[in-house]
Amino acid sequence: MNNTDLEEKSESLMELMKGRILNSYRWQEDIIKPFSEEMGITSQELEKILMRRLDMSGLEALHPRFESSKYSCILDKIHSDLKICWLSDVMEIISKEEADAIKNKIAKEVIKGISYEDAIADGKKELIEYLMR
């Protein structure tokens, strides 16, 4: 067996191992399906991207990092959707602490299972009530 054959076999084995990780139930439910929908691509296209862009250690480390980043991403989305940047950073009519409290309350509701749309609608109502006081 020459070096080329060995490299091809090693690469094939690596693809098989990556494929097993990506096709696991948790990966499909937690990362592949939601992220591909968010990006507007098929699950297969996202899998192909991840296989090409990440090595084994990157794939193995991604799932826990993805889980731990969910909360932070939700906070960022709330910040944008409620225009906290304008209310706190630009107009300064709510403090950073108040903004953080509002965002954390909504994010915790989402993590508990309330839909983002419902949580943000309720949060918007509460924010307006707070601002009207």
NORCOR-V747594 format. One record per helix or strand. SS is the DSSP state (H for helix, E for strand). FROM is the first residue (numbers start at 0). LEN is the number of residues. Records with the same first field share a line. If there is no record, write none. Layout:
BEGIN
SS=FROM-LEN / FROM-LEN
END
This chain:
BEGIN
H=2-20 / 24-15 / 42-11 / 55-26 / 83-7 / 95-17 / 115-17
END
